[in-house]
Structure formats: C-alpha cells, structure tokens
C-alpha cells in the first residue's frame, strides 16, 4: 500500500506543486 502512495505522490508531484492526500484516498 505504501508503494502505491509513493508512486502516486512522485507522479503527481511533477504535475502539481503540492500534493493532496484527498487525491490518493
């Protein structure tokens, strides 16, 4: 589960300046 969040975070990090937990949950 943590790997999924890490991957999504790194991918979205390139698109958005700040990441929001709501996008992952």
C-alpha positions, -999 to +999 in steps of 0.1 A: +000+000+000+028+024+008+045+018-025+013+028-043+011+061-024+048+068-030+044+062-067+013+084-070+030+110-049+060+112-072+039+112-103+016+139-091+045+159-077+056+165-112+022+178-122+011+197-091+034+219-069+017+205-038+002+170-033-031+165-015-039+133+004-075+135-008-063+126-043-049+093-030-077+082-007 
